[in-house]
Amino acid sequence: MLRRAYFEDKSHSAIAEELDLPLGTVKSRLRLAMVKLRAALENLE
């Protein structure tokens, strides 16, 4: 999802449609993925 949202520049609604998921699910998973990515990057410093 992160790849689709940021590297492919797709909207949340387009991702939801592609993956056959509710829009709210896509938004919450992207938010959680960003939290996990931020934590992982902070651990590298």
C-alpha distance matrix in Angstrom:
0.0 3.8 5.4 5.1 6.0 8.5 9.7 9.8 10.6 9.4 10.5 9.1 11.6 10.8 7.3 9.4 12.0 10.4 9.2 12.5 11.5 13.3 12.2 13.2 11.0 7.8 9.7 11.0 8.0 6.7 10.4 11.0 8.6 10.5 13.7 13.3 12.6 15.6 17.7 17.2 18.1 21.1 22.3 22.7 25.1
3.8 0.0 3.8 5.4 5.1 5.9 7.6 9.0 9.6 9.7 11.0 10.3 13.5 12.9 9.9 12.4 15.1 13.7 12.9 16.1 14.9 16.2 14.5 15.1 13.3 10.0 10.6 11.8 9.2 6.5 9.5 10.4 7.4 8.1 11.7 11.5 10.0 12.7 15.3 14.7 15.1 18.1 19.6 19.7 21.9
5.4 3.8 0.0 3.8 5.5 5.5 5.1 6.4 8.3 9.0 11.5 11.8 14.6 13.0 10.4 13.6 15.5 13.3 13.3 16.8 16.4 18.2 16.7 17.9 16.2 12.7 13.8 15.3 12.6 10.2 13.3 14.1 10.9 11.5 15.1 14.6 12.5 15.2 17.9 16.7 16.7 20.0 21.5 20.9 23.2
5.1 5.4 3.8 0.0 3.8 5.8 5.8 4.7 6.3 5.7 8.4 9.0 11.3 9.3 7.1 10.6 12.1 10.1 10.8 14.2 14.1 15.9 14.2 16.1 14.8 11.1 12.5 14.8 12.6 10.3 13.7 15.2 12.6 13.3 17.0 17.0 15.3 17.9 20.6 19.9 19.9 23.1 24.7 24.4 26.5
6.0 5.1 5.5 3.8 0.0 3.8 6.2 6.0 5.1 4.9 6.3 7.0 10.1 9.2 7.5 10.7 12.8 11.9 12.5 15.3 14.5 15.3 12.9 14.4 13.8 10.0 10.3 12.9 11.4 8.4 11.3 13.5 11.4 11.3 15.0 15.8 14.2 16.1 19.2 19.1 18.9 21.7 23.8 23.7 25.4
8.5 5.9 5.5 5.8 3.8 0.0 3.8 5.7 5.0 7.2 9.1 10.4 13.6 12.6 11.2 14.5 16.5 15.3 16.0 19.0 18.2 19.0 16.5 17.6 17.0 13.3 13.1 15.3 13.8 10.3 12.5 14.7 12.1 11.1 14.9 15.6 13.2 14.7 18.1 17.8 16.9 19.8 22.1 21.5 23.0
9.7 7.6 5.1 5.8 6.2 3.8 0.0 3.8 5.5 8.2 11.2 12.9 15.7 13.8 12.5 16.1 17.5 15.6 16.6 20.0 19.8 21.2 19.0 20.6 19.6 15.9 16.3 18.4 16.4 13.3 15.9 17.5 14.5 13.9 17.7 17.8 15.0 16.9 20.2 19.1 18.1 21.4 23.3 22.2 23.9
9.8 9.0 6.4 4.7 6.0 5.7 3.8 0.0 3.8 5.6 9.2 11.4 13.5 11.0 10.3 14.1 14.8 12.9 14.6 17.8 18.1 19.6 17.6 19.7 19.0 15.2 16.1 18.8 16.9 14.1 17.1 19.0 16.3 16.2 20.0 20.2 17.9 20.0 23.2 22.3 21.6 24.8 26.7 25.8 27.6
10.6 9.6 8.3 6.3 5.1 5.0 5.5 3.8 0.0 3.8 6.7 9.5 11.7 10.0 10.0 13.5 14.6 13.6 15.5 18.1 18.0 18.8 16.1 18.2 18.1 14.4 14.5 17.5 16.4 13.3 15.8 18.4 16.2 15.5 19.3 20.2 18.1 19.6 23.0 22.7 21.8 24.7 27.0 26.4 27.8
9.4 9.7 9.0 5.7 4.9 7.2 8.2 5.6 3.8 0.0 3.8 6.6 8.2 6.2 6.6 10.0 10.9 10.3 12.3 14.6 14.7 15.4 12.9 15.5 15.5 11.8 12.5 15.8 14.9 12.3 15.2 17.7 16.0 16.0 19.6 20.6 19.1 20.9 24.0 23.9 23.6 26.4 28.6 28.4 30.0
10.5 11.0 11.5 8.4 6.3 9.1 11.2 9.2 6.7 3.8 0.0 3.8 5.3 5.2 6.3 8.6 9.9 10.7 12.4 13.9 13.3 13.2 10.2 12.7 13.5 10.2 10.2 13.9 13.8 11.5 13.9 16.8 15.9 15.8 19.1 20.6 19.6 21.1 24.2 24.7 24.5 26.9 29.3 29.5 31.0
9.1 10.3 11.8 9.0 7.0 10.4 12.9 11.4 9.5 6.6 3.8 0.0 3.8 5.5 5.1 6.1 8.6 9.9 10.6 11.8 10.4 9.9 6.7 9.0 9.8 6.6 6.7 10.4 10.6 9.0 11.3 14.1 13.8 14.1 17.1 18.7 18.3 19.9 22.6 23.4 23.7 25.9 28.1 28.8 30.4
11.6 13.5 14.6 11.3 10.1 13.6 15.7 13.5 11.7 8.2 5.3 3.8 0.0 3.8 5.4 5.0 6.2 8.6 9.9 10.1 9.3 8.6 5.9 9.3 10.5 8.1 9.1 12.6 13.1 12.2 14.5 17.1 17.0 17.7 20.6 22.0 21.9 23.6 26.2 26.9 27.4 29.6 31.8 32.5 34.1
10.8 12.9 13.0 9.3 9.2 12.6 13.8 11.0 10.0 6.2 5.2 5.5 3.8 0.0 3.8 5.4 5.1 6.2 8.6 9.7 10.1 10.7 9.0 12.4 12.7 9.9 11.6 14.9 14.5 13.4 16.3 18.6 17.8 18.7 21.8 22.8 22.2 24.3 27.0 27.2 27.6 30.2 32.1 32.5 34.3
7.3 9.9 10.4 7.1 7.5 11.2 12.5 10.3 10.0 6.6 6.3 5.1 5.4 3.8 0.0 3.8 5.4 5.1 6.1 8.2 8.2 9.6 8.2 11.2 10.4 7.3 9.7 12.6 11.4 10.5 13.9 15.7 14.6 16.0 19.1 19.7 19.2 21.6 24.1 24.1 24.8 27.5 29.2 29.6 31.7
9.4 12.4 13.6 10.6 10.7 14.5 16.1 14.1 13.5 10.0 8.6 6.1 5.0 5.4 3.8 0.0 3.8 5.5 5.3 5.6 4.8 5.9 5.4 8.6 8.0 6.0 8.9 11.5 10.9 11.2 14.1 15.7 15.4 17.2 19.8 20.5 20.8 23.1 25.2 25.6 26.7 29.1 30.7 31.5 33.6
12.0 15.1 15.5 12.1 12.8 16.5 17.5 14.8 14.6 10.9 9.9 8.6 6.2 5.1 5.4 3.8 0.0 3.8 5.5 5.0 6.5 8.0 8.2 11.8 11.4 9.8 12.6 15.2 14.6 14.8 17.9 19.4 18.9 20.7 23.5 24.0 24.1 26.5 28.7 28.8 29.8 32.4 34.0 34.6 36.8
10.4 13.7 13.3 10.1 11.9 15.3 15.6 12.9 13.6 10.3 10.7 9.9 8.6 6.2 5.1 5.5 3.8 0.0 3.8 5.6 7.9 10.5 10.9 14.1 12.9 10.7 13.9 16.3 14.8 14.8 18.3 19.5 18.3 20.2 23.2 23.3 23.0 25.8 27.9 27.6 28.5 31.4 32.7 33.0 35.5
9.2 12.9 13.3 10.8 12.5 16.0 16.6 14.6 15.5 12.3 12.4 10.6 9.9 8.6 6.1 5.3 5.5 3.8 0.0 3.8 5.5 8.9 10.0 12.6 10.5 8.9 12.6 14.2 12.4 13.2 16.7 17.2 16.3 18.8 21.4 21.1 21.3 24.3 26.0 25.7 27.1 29.9 30.9 31.5 34.1
12.5 16.1 16.8 14.2 15.3 19.0 20.0 17.8 18.1 14.6 13.9 11.8 10.1 9.7 8.2 5.6 5.0 5.6 3.8 0.0 3.8 6.9 9.2 11.8 10.2 9.8 13.4 14.9 13.8 15.2 18.2 18.9 18.6 21.1 23.4 23.5 24.1 26.8 28.5 28.5 30.1 32.6 33.7 34.5 37.1
11.5 14.9 16.4 14.1 14.5 18.2 19.8 18.1 18.0 14.7 13.3 10.4 9.3 10.1 8.2 4.8 6.5 7.9 5.5 3.8 0.0 3.8 6.4 8.3 6.5 6.8 10.2 11.4 10.8 12.6 15.2 15.8 16.1 18.6 20.6 20.9 21.9 24.4 25.9 26.3 28.0 30.2 31.4 32.6 35.0
13.3 16.2 18.2 15.9 15.3 19.0 21.2 19.6 18.8 15.4 13.2 9.9 8.6 10.7 9.6 5.9 8.0 10.5 8.9 6.9 3.8 0.0 3.8 5.4 5.3 6.6 8.9 10.2 10.9 12.7 14.5 15.7 16.7 18.7 20.4 21.4 22.6 24.6 26.2 27.1 28.7 30.6 32.0 33.5 35.6
12.2 14.5 16.7 14.2 12.9 16.5 19.0 17.6 16.1 12.9 10.2 6.7 5.9 9.0 8.2 5.4 8.2 10.9 10.0 9.2 6.4 3.8 0.0 3.8 5.4 5.2 6.3 8.7 10.0 10.7 12.4 14.3 15.3 16.7 18.6 20.1 21.0 22.7 24.6 25.7 26.9 28.7 30.6 31.9 33.7
13.2 15.1 17.9 16.1 14.4 17.6 20.6 19.7 18.2 15.5 12.7 9.0 9.3 12.4 11.2 8.6 11.8 14.1 12.6 11.8 8.3 5.4 3.8 0.0 3.8 5.5 5.1 6.1 8.5 9.9 10.5 12.2 14.1 15.4 16.6 18.4 19.8 21.1 22.7 24.3 25.7 27.1 28.9 30.7 32.4
11.0 13.3 16.2 14.8 13.8 17.0 19.6 19.0 18.1 15.5 13.5 9.8 10.5 12.7 10.4 8.0 11.4 12.9 10.5 10.2 6.5 5.3 5.4 3.8 0.0 3.8 5.5 5.2 6.0 8.5 9.8 10.5 12.0 14.2 15.4 16.4 18.0 19.9 21.1 22.3 24.1 25.7 27.1 28.8 30.9
7.8 10.0 12.7 11.1 10.0 13.3 15.9 15.2 14.4 11.8 10.2 6.6 8.1 9.9 7.3 6.0 9.8 10.7 8.9 9.8 6.8 6.6 5.2 5.5 3.8 0.0 3.8 5.6 5.2 6.1 8.5 9.9 10.4 12.2 14.3 15.3 16.1 18.2 20.0 20.8 22.2 24.2 25.8 27.1 29.1
9.7 10.6 13.8 12.5 10.3 13.1 16.3 16.1 14.5 12.5 10.2 6.7 9.1 11.6 9.7 8.9 12.6 13.9 12.6 13.4 10.2 8.9 6.3 5.1 5.5 3.8 0.0 3.8 5.5 5.2 6.2 8.6 9.9 10.7 12.5 14.4 15.3 16.5 18.6 20.0 21.1 22.6 24.6 26.1 27.7
11.0 11.8 15.3 14.8 12.9 15.3 18.4 18.8 17.5 15.8 13.9 10.4 12.6 14.9 12.6 11.5 15.2 16.3 14.2 14.9 11.4 10.2 8.7 6.1 5.2 5.6 3.8 0.0 3.8 5.4 5.0 6.1 8.5 9.9 10.6 12.3 14.1 15.4 16.7 18.4 20.0 21.2 22.9 24.8 26.5
8.0 9.2 12.6 12.6 11.4 13.8 16.4 16.9 16.4 14.9 13.8 10.6 13.1 14.5 11.4 10.9 14.6 14.8 12.4 13.8 10.8 10.9 10.0 8.5 6.0 5.2 5.5 3.8 0.0 3.8 5.4 5.1 6.0 8.6 9.9 10.5 12.0 14.1 15.3 16.3 18.1 19.9 21.1 22.8 24.9
6.7 6.5 10.2 10.3 8.4 10.3 13.3 14.1 13.3 12.3 11.5 9.0 12.2 13.4 10.5 11.2 14.8 14.8 13.2 15.2 12.6 12.7 10.7 9.9 8.5 6.1 5.2 5.4 3.8 0.0 3.8 5.4 5.0 6.2 8.7 9.9 10.3 12.1 14.2 15.1 16.2 18.2 20.0 21.2 23.1
10.4 9.5 13.3 13.7 11.3 12.5 15.9 17.1 15.8 15.2 13.9 11.3 14.5 16.3 13.9 14.1 17.9 18.3 16.7 18.2 15.2 14.5 12.4 10.5 9.8 8.5 6.2 5.0 5.4 3.8 0.0 3.8 5.5 5.2 6.4 8.8 9.9 10.6 12.5 14.4 15.4 16.6 18.7 20.4 21.9
11.0 10.4 14.1 15.2 13.5 14.7 17.5 19.0 18.4 17.7 16.8 14.1 17.1 18.6 15.7 15.7 19.4 19.5 17.2 18.9 15.8 15.7 14.3 12.2 10.5 9.9 8.6 6.1 5.1 5.4 3.8 0.0 3.8 5.4 5.1 6.3 8.6 9.9 10.7 12.3 14.3 15.4 16.8 18.9 20.7
8.6 7.4 10.9 12.6 11.4 12.1 14.5 16.3 16.2 16.0 15.9 13.8 17.0 17.8 14.6 15.4 18.9 18.3 16.3 18.6 16.1 16.7 15.3 14.1 12.0 10.4 9.9 8.5 6.0 5.0 5.5 3.8 0.0 3.8 5.4 5.1 6.0 8.5 9.9 10.4 12.2 14.1 15.4 16.8 19.0
10.5 8.1 11.5 13.3 11.3 11.1 13.9 16.2 15.5 16.0 15.8 14.1 17.7 18.7 16.0 17.2 20.7 20.2 18.8 21.1 18.6 18.7 16.7 15.4 14.2 12.2 10.7 9.9 8.6 6.2 5.2 5.4 3.8 0.0 3.8 5.4 5.0 6.0 8.5 9.7 10.4 12.1 14.2 15.5 17.1
13.7 11.7 15.1 17.0 15.0 14.9 17.7 20.0 19.3 19.6 19.1 17.1 20.6 21.8 19.1 19.8 23.5 23.2 21.4 23.4 20.6 20.4 18.6 16.6 15.4 14.3 12.5 10.6 9.9 8.7 6.4 5.1 5.4 3.8 0.0 3.8 5.5 5.2 6.2 8.7 10.0 10.6 12.5 14.7 16.0
13.3 11.5 14.6 17.0 15.8 15.6 17.8 20.2 20.2 20.6 20.6 18.7 22.0 22.8 19.7 20.5 24.0 23.3 21.1 23.5 20.9 21.4 20.1 18.4 16.4 15.3 14.4 12.3 10.5 9.9 8.8 6.3 5.1 5.4 3.8 0.0 3.8 5.5 5.1 6.1 8.6 9.9 10.7 12.8 15.0
12.6 10.0 12.5 15.3 14.2 13.2 15.0 17.9 18.1 19.1 19.6 18.3 21.9 22.2 19.2 20.8 24.1 23.0 21.3 24.1 21.9 22.6 21.0 19.8 18.0 16.1 15.3 14.1 12.0 10.3 9.9 8.6 6.0 5.0 5.5 3.8 0.0 3.8 5.4 5.1 6.1 8.5 9.9 10.9 13.1
15.6 12.7 15.2 17.9 16.1 14.7 16.9 20.0 19.6 20.9 21.1 19.9 23.6 24.3 21.6 23.1 26.5 25.8 24.3 26.8 24.4 24.6 22.7 21.1 19.9 18.2 16.5 15.4 14.1 12.1 10.6 9.9 8.5 6.0 5.2 5.5 3.8 0.0 3.8 5.5 5.2 6.1 8.7 10.1 11.2
17.7 15.3 17.9 20.6 19.2 18.1 20.2 23.2 23.0 24.0 24.2 22.6 26.2 27.0 24.1 25.2 28.7 27.9 26.0 28.5 25.9 26.2 24.6 22.7 21.1 20.0 18.6 16.7 15.3 14.2 12.5 10.7 9.9 8.5 6.2 5.1 5.4 3.8 0.0 3.8 5.5 5.1 6.3 9.0 10.4
17.2 14.7 16.7 19.9 19.1 17.8 19.1 22.3 22.7 23.9 24.7 23.4 26.9 27.2 24.1 25.6 28.8 27.6 25.7 28.5 26.3 27.1 25.7 24.3 22.3 20.8 20.0 18.4 16.3 15.1 14.4 12.3 10.4 9.7 8.7 6.1 5.1 5.5 3.8 0.0 3.8 5.5 5.2 6.7 9.4
18.1 15.1 16.7 19.9 18.9 16.9 18.1 21.6 21.8 23.6 24.5 23.7 27.4 27.6 24.8 26.7 29.8 28.5 27.1 30.1 28.0 28.7 26.9 25.7 24.1 22.2 21.1 20.0 18.1 16.2 15.4 14.3 12.2 10.4 10.0 8.6 6.1 5.2 5.5 3.8 0.0 3.8 5.3 5.2 7.0
21.1 18.1 20.0 23.1 21.7 19.8 21.4 24.8 24.7 26.4 26.9 25.9 29.6 30.2 27.5 29.1 32.4 31.4 29.9 32.6 30.2 30.6 28.7 27.1 25.7 24.2 22.6 21.2 19.9 18.2 16.6 15.4 14.1 12.1 10.6 9.9 8.5 6.1 5.1 5.5 3.8 0.0 3.8 5.4 5.5
22.3 19.6 21.5 24.7 23.8 22.1 23.3 26.7 27.0 28.6 29.3 28.1 31.8 32.1 29.2 30.7 34.0 32.7 30.9 33.7 31.4 32.0 30.6 28.9 27.1 25.8 24.6 22.9 21.1 20.0 18.7 16.8 15.4 14.2 12.5 10.7 9.9 8.7 6.3 5.2 5.3 3.8 0.0 3.8 5.5
22.7 19.7 20.9 24.4 23.7 21.5 22.2 25.8 26.4 28.4 29.5 28.8 32.5 32.5 29.6 31.5 34.6 33.0 31.5 34.5 32.6 33.5 31.9 30.7 28.8 27.1 26.1 24.8 22.8 21.2 20.4 18.9 16.8 15.5 14.7 12.8 10.9 10.1 9.0 6.7 5.2 5.4 3.8 0.0 3.8
25.1 21.9 23.2 26.5 25.4 23.0 23.9 27.6 27.8 30.0 31.0 30.4 34.1 34.3 31.7 33.6 36.8 35.5 34.1 37.1 35.0 35.6 33.7 32.4 30.9 29.1 27.7 26.5 24.9 23.1 21.9 20.7 19.0 17.1 16.0 15.0 13.1 11.2 10.4 9.4 7.0 5.5 5.5 3.8 0.0
